[in-house]
Amino acid sequence: MPKITSWGKVCTVDSSIAYPATLDDIKIAKNKPNLAIGLRRSYGTSCLLDNGNLIDMNRLRNVISFDNKKGIFHAHAGISLAEILSIIIPAGWFLPVTPGTKFVTLGGAIANDVHGKNHHINGTFAKYVKSIELQRSDTPLTICTPTKNKQMFNATVGGLGLTGVIQSAKIQLIPIRSTNLITEDIKFYNIDDFLTLSEESNDWPYTVAWVDCMSQGHSLGQGIFSRGKFIEDDELEYVPPQQKLSIPFDVPNFVLNTATVKMFNYLYYRKQFDDIKERLQNYDSFFYPLDSIHSWNRLYGKNGFYQYQCVIPKKDAKDTLEELLDVISSSGQGSFLAVLKTFGSIKSSGLLSFPMEGVTLALDFKNSDGILDLFSKLDDIVVSAKGRLYPAKDGRIPPALFKKFYPKWEELEDCRDSNINSKFWQSVLSDEKN
């Protein structure tokens, strides 16, 4: 059996793979566990399965219909967001919610109930899913909508692919009149500044911040806050984005160390001389900066990396974020890519949806000695603040913490297709079998 890894490259599994070319080719085996997979951009283990049958959906990416007057798009689950964008942008439409990469499938976006830079205004992807065609091993094809087969719909959006194989989905798009955005990059000097900027930017559709996770003392929590909005009455011409750089091999482990991470953070923060920088940006460079680097995960070496992403409730955000950043900086296990975003009050119907009103912090960490001990310390802080971690990004969350963060896990387990599983789900439910 071939060896399969996720984007973080920390975990490798042995599993057979099926490549259905038509919907009729999708077979959910009943003698071993199954899992539908897309482009495997989940960093952890939710897209992996040991000794099972992986159903690769990437050949199933046909457009079924596109109502370019109402902005309703219907396609097979294997279509990527990049392919969707190439079709909808020339017609004046855009994805209502998009993660930080366009190289994920429609089915993957639903299964992980992805969020983006506009959660404070648009919520998560689930809000814009009008219907799902779900293939299960125990029932005929099931049509799920927010009102029809509602329980199964709520289990499927954010359900990590465990309720069945998503064959196709229909989503609502949002209108745009340009492929360009007016953006502002604003330097901030601490977490107080970040929170103030976030409040002042509530009327900006898209906001995100890079934070220097290696800074200490009076500079703790400094970073660059970015906000953007599509401009009106400009070009809608779609130009296929180009990957400008490729990482051809795993970077040697010694290259990424405390000194180089600290130097990168120091220089990145100071590359902007002015407090505010206004510019015109194409949607691709604003939403998907890392997509321009092919195989960027190789930057973390052959041992791969973890991403640690938590969300902290709004009322405790300042003190908790400062504590998290202080522990990270003191550990010397910093990150190039440390991102802060605010989540609004719009709740998702998904049983395992990650966002809650507050602030989310996401960091990539090289897989190295001591990293799991650091995560345990961060876990304690997140628990104390009544926050939670993101399953789609996680590869090592303790079962007890997962169940604490997601008390509706039992409802998902009740809806799970008994012939579908994942390495992540087996891990977080491992104590149930003991």
C-alpha positions in Angstrom: 0.0 0.0 0.0 1.3 3.5 -0.8 2.4 5.8 2.0 0.3 9.0 2.4 1.0 12.1 4.3 -0.9 15.3 5.1 0.4 18.8 4.4 2.2 19.0 7.8 4.3 15.9 6.9 4.4 14.8 10.5 2.3 11.7 10.1 2.5 9.0 7.4 0.0 6.2 6.9 -0.3 3.1 4.8 -3.6 2.9 3.0 -5.1 1.8 -0.3 -6.4 4.5 -2.6 -9.3 4.5 -5.1 -9.6 7.1 -7.8 -13.3 7.2 -8.9 -13.8 8.9 -12.3 -17.6 9.0 -12.1 -20.0 9.1 -9.2 -20.9 5.5 -9.9 -17.3 4.6 -9.3 -17.5 5.7 -5.6 -17.5 2.5 -3.5 -17.6 2.6 0.3 -16.0 -0.7 1.3 -17.7 -2.6 4.1 -14.8 -4.8 5.1 -12.5 -1.9 6.2 -12.7 1.8 7.1 -13.0 4.4 4.3 -12.4 8.1 4.0 -12.9 10.6 1.1 -9.9 12.8 0.6 -9.3 15.9 -1.6 -6.0 17.8 -1.9 -4.9 16.9 1.6 -4.2 20.4 2.8 -5.3 19.6 6.3 -2.2 19.9 8.4 -3.0 17.2 10.8 -4.5 13.7 10.6 -8.1 14.4 9.7 -7.4 13.5 6.1 -5.5 10.3 6.9 -6.5 6.8 7.5 -4.3 3.8 8.4 -4.9 0.5 6.7 -8.1 1.6 5.1 -9.6 2.7 1.8 -9.0 6.3 0.8 -11.4 7.6 -1.9 -9.5 10.3 -3.8 -12.1 12.7 -5.2 -9.9 14.9 -7.4 -11.2 13.4 -10.6 -14.8 14.3 -9.7 -14.7 18.1 -10.4 -17.4 18.8 -12.9 -19.6 21.8 -12.8 -23.2 20.7 -12.6 -24.7 24.2 -12.9 -23.9 27.8 -12.4 -26.7 30.4 -12.2 -24.7 33.6 -12.9 -27.6 35.8 -12.2 -28.3 34.5 -8.7 -24.8 33.4 -7.9 -25.6 29.8 -7.2 -22.9 27.3 -8.0 -23.3 23.5 -8.1 -20.4 21.2 -8.6 -18.9 17.8 -7.8 -17.0 17.8 -4.5 -13.6 17.3 -6.0 -13.4 20.6 -7.7 -10.9 23.0 -6.2 -11.5 26.5 -5.0 -9.0 27.6 -7.6 -11.1 26.0 -10.4 -14.2 27.6 -9.0 -12.6 31.0 -8.9 -11.5 30.7 -12.6 -15.2 30.2 -13.5 -17.0 32.6 -11.2 -14.8 35.7 -11.2 -15.3 36.6 -14.9 -19.1 36.5 -14.2 -18.7 38.9 -11.2 -18.9 36.5 -8.3 -16.5 35.4 -5.5 -16.4 32.8 -2.8 -18.3 34.1 0.3 -15.7 32.5 2.6 -12.3 31.4 1.6 -9.4 29.9 3.7 -5.8 30.9 3.2 -5.3 28.6 0.2 -7.3 28.0 -2.9 -5.9 24.6 -3.3 -8.6 22.8 -1.3 -11.6 21.0 -2.7 -15.2 22.1 -2.4 -15.9 18.9 -0.3 -12.9 19.7 1.9 -14.1 23.3 2.5 -17.4 21.9 3.7 -16.0 19.0 5.7 -13.8 21.5 7.6 -16.3 24.3 7.7 -13.5 26.7 6.7 -13.3 30.3 7.8 -11.5 33.2 6.3 -10.6 36.9 6.9 -14.2 37.9 7.0 -15.7 35.8 9.7 -16.8 38.9 11.6 -19.1 39.7 8.7 -19.8 36.5 6.8 -19.3 33.7 9.3 -18.1 30.3 8.1 -18.5 28.4 4.8 -21.4 26.4 6.2 -23.6 29.5 6.1 -23.5 29.5 2.3 -24.0 25.8 1.6 -27.5 25.4 0.1 -27.4 21.6 -0.4 -25.2 18.6 -0.1 -25.5 15.3 -1.9 -24.2 12.7 0.5 -23.4 9.1 -0.3 -23.5 6.7 2.7 -22.9 3.0 3.0 -26.2 2.4 4.8 -28.8 4.6 3.0 -29.6 5.8 -0.6 -28.1 9.1 -1.7 -29.1 11.7 0.9 -29.9 15.3 0.0 -29.0 17.5 3.0 -29.9 21.2 3.3 -30.2 23.5 6.3 -33.9 22.5 6.5 -34.1 19.0 5.0 -32.2 16.2 6.8 -31.1 19.0 9.0 -29.3 16.8 11.6 -27.2 15.2 8.9 -26.5 18.6 7.3 -25.2 20.0 10.6 -23.1 16.9 11.2 -21.6 17.1 7.7 -20.6 20.8 7.6 -17.5 20.7 9.8 -17.9 16.9 10.2 -14.4 16.1 8.9 -15.8 13.8 6.2 -17.1 11.3 8.7 -20.8 11.3 7.8 -20.3 9.9 4.3 -18.8 10.9 0.9 -19.9 14.3 -0.3 -20.6 13.8 -4.0 -21.6 17.4 -4.8 -22.7 20.6 -3.2 -24.5 23.8 -4.1 -23.2 27.0 -2.7 -24.3 30.7 -2.7 -21.6 33.2 -4.0 -21.2 36.9 -3.3 -21.0 39.6 -6.0 -17.9 41.5 -6.8 -17.2 44.3 -9.4 -13.4 44.0 -9.5 -10.6 41.5 -8.9 -8.7 44.2 -7.0 -8.9 45.3 -3.4 -7.9 48.5 -1.6 -5.8 47.3 1.3 -4.1 49.0 4.3 -1.2 47.5 6.3 -0.9 49.1 9.7 1.9 48.5 12.2 0.7 47.8 15.8 2.9 47.7 18.9 1.1 45.3 21.3 -2.1 43.2 21.7 -4.0 46.3 22.9 -3.3 48.0 19.6 -4.4 44.9 17.7 -7.7 44.7 19.5 -8.3 48.4 19.0 -7.6 48.1 15.3 -9.9 45.1 15.1 -12.8 47.1 16.7 -12.1 50.1 14.4 -12.1 47.8 11.3 -15.5 46.1 11.8 -16.8 47.8 8.7 -13.9 46.4 6.6 -14.9 43.1 5.1 -11.5 41.4 5.4 -9.1 41.7 8.3 -6.0 39.7 9.4 -2.8 40.3 11.2 0.7 38.9 11.3 2.2 38.9 14.7 5.9 38.7 15.8 5.8 35.7 18.1 9.5 36.1 19.0 9.2 39.6 20.5 9.4 40.1 24.3 9.0 42.8 26.9 7.5 46.1 25.7 7.4 44.7 22.1 5.4 41.6 23.0 2.5 41.2 20.5 3.8 43.7 17.9 2.8 43.0 14.3 1.2 44.2 11.1 -2.6 44.5 10.7 -4.0 44.2 7.2 -7.5 45.1 6.1 -9.1 45.1 2.6 -12.2 45.6 0.6 -13.0 45.0 -3.1 -13.1 48.2 -5.1 -16.1 49.1 -7.4 -16.3 49.3 -11.2 -12.9 47.9 -12.1 -11.6 45.0 -14.2 -13.1 41.6 -13.7 -10.6 39.9 -16.0 -9.4 36.6 -14.6 -5.7 36.0 -15.0 -4.5 32.6 -13.9 -2.2 33.1 -10.9 1.4 32.0 -11.3 3.5 30.1 -8.7 6.5 32.3 -8.6 8.7 30.2 -6.4 9.2 26.5 -5.8 10.8 24.7 -2.9 12.4 21.7 -4.7 13.6 19.8 -1.6 13.2 19.6 2.1 15.2 22.4 3.7 17.9 21.0 6.0 16.8 21.0 9.7 19.6 23.3 10.9 18.4 26.1 8.7 15.2 26.7 10.7 16.3 27.5 14.2 15.6 30.1 16.9 18.1 32.6 15.5 16.8 32.4 11.9 13.2 32.7 13.0 14.0 35.6 15.3 15.9 37.4 12.5 13.0 36.8 10.0 10.5 38.2 12.5 12.7 41.2 13.2 13.2 42.0 9.5 9.6 41.3 8.5 8.2 43.7 11.1 10.6 46.5 10.0 10.2 46.0 6.3 7.4 48.5 6.4 8.8 51.9 7.3 5.5 53.8 7.5 2.8 53.2 10.2 0.2 52.8 7.5 0.7 51.6 3.9 -2.2 51.8 1.5 -2.0 49.9 -1.8 -4.0 48.2 -4.5 -3.8 44.4 -4.4 -5.1 41.6 -6.7 -7.4 39.2 -4.9 -4.8 36.4 -5.3 -1.9 38.1 -3.5 -4.3 39.3 -0.7 -6.1 36.1 0.0 -3.5 33.4 -1.0 0.0 34.7 -0.5 1.5 31.3 0.3 0.0 29.7 -2.8 2.6 31.5 -4.9 5.2 29.2 -3.3 5.0 25.7 -4.6 5.5 23.0 -1.9 6.1 25.6 0.8 5.7 22.9 3.5 9.2 21.8 2.6 10.6 24.9 4.3 10.1 23.0 7.6 12.4 20.1 6.7 11.9 16.4 6.3 10.4 16.1 9.8 7.5 18.4 8.9 5.6 20.8 11.1 2.6 21.3 13.3 0.2 24.1 13.2 -1.2 25.2 16.5 -4.4 27.2 16.1 -6.6 28.2 19.0 -9.5 30.6 19.5 -9.9 32.6 22.7 -13.2 34.2 23.8 -13.4 37.9 23.4 -13.6 38.8 27.1 -10.2 37.2 27.9 -8.5 37.8 24.6 -5.9 40.4 25.7 -4.5 38.6 28.8 -4.6 35.2 27.3 -2.9 36.2 24.0 -0.2 37.9 25.9 0.3 34.8 28.0 0.4 32.5 25.0 2.9 34.8 23.1 5.1 35.1 26.2 5.3 31.3 26.6 6.0 30.8 22.9 8.7 33.5 22.8 10.4 32.2 26.0 10.5 28.7 24.5 12.5 29.8 21.5 10.3 27.7 19.3 8.9 30.5 17.3 7.2 30.7 14.0 7.5 32.5 10.7 3.8 32.4 10.2 2.0 33.6 13.2 -1.5 34.9 12.4 -4.1 36.8 14.4 -7.7 37.2 13.3 -11.0 38.1 15.0 -14.1 36.0 14.9 -17.5 37.6 15.0 -20.7 36.5 16.8 -22.1 34.5 13.8 -22.5 30.9 14.9 -22.2 28.0 12.5 -24.7 25.1 12.6 -21.8 22.6 12.3 -21.5 20.4 15.3 -17.7 20.6 15.2 -17.3 24.1 13.8 -14.2 25.8 15.2 -14.9 29.6 15.4 -16.4 31.3 18.4 -16.6 35.1 19.1 -13.1 36.1 20.0 -9.6 36.0 18.6 -7.8 33.1 16.9 -4.0 32.7 16.9 -2.4 30.3 14.4 1.3 29.4 14.3 3.4 26.9 12.4 6.1 25.1 14.4 8.9 22.9 13.1 8.5 19.3 14.4 11.4 19.3 16.8 12.3 18.1 20.3 10.3 19.8 23.0 7.5 21.0 20.7 4.8 18.7 22.2 5.8 19.9 25.7 5.3 23.5 24.5 1.9 22.5 23.1 0.9 21.1 26.5 1.6 24.4 28.2 -0.4 26.3 25.5 -3.2 23.8 26.0 -3.5 24.6 29.7 -3.7 28.3 28.9 -6.4 27.8 26.2 -8.4 25.6 28.6 -8.2 28.1 31.4 -9.6 30.8 29.0 -12.4 28.5 27.8 -11.1 28.5 24.3 -10.5 25.6 21.9 -8.3 24.1 19.2 -9.0 23.6 15.5 -9.4 19.9 14.5 -8.5 20.5 10.8 -5.1 21.8 11.8 -4.3 19.5 14.7 -2.4 16.3 14.7 -1.9 15.6 18.4 -4.8 16.9 20.5 -5.4 14.8 23.6 -8.8 13.0 23.5 -10.0 14.5 26.8 -9.3 18.0 25.6 -11.0 17.4 22.3 -14.2 16.2 24.1 -14.0 19.2 26.4 -13.7 21.6 23.4 -16.4 19.9 21.3 -19.1 18.5 23.6 -21.3 17.7 20.6 -18.8 15.1 19.4 -21.3 12.4 20.5 -23.9 13.7 18.1 -21.4 13.5 15.3 -20.5 10.0 16.2 -24.2 9.1 16.1 -24.3 10.5 12.5 -21.0 9.0 11.4 -21.2 6.4 8.7 -20.0 3.2 10.5 -17.8 2.4 7.5 -16.0 5.7 7.5 -13.3 6.8 9.9 -10.0 8.8 10.0 -6.8 8.7 11.9 -7.9 11.8 13.8 -11.2 10.4 14.8 -9.7 7.1 15.9 -7.2 9.0 18.0 -9.6 11.3 19.8 -12.0 8.5 20.5 -9.2 6.1 21.5 -10.1 6.2 25.2 -13.7 5.1 24.4 -12.3 1.7 23.3 -10.2 1.1 26.4 
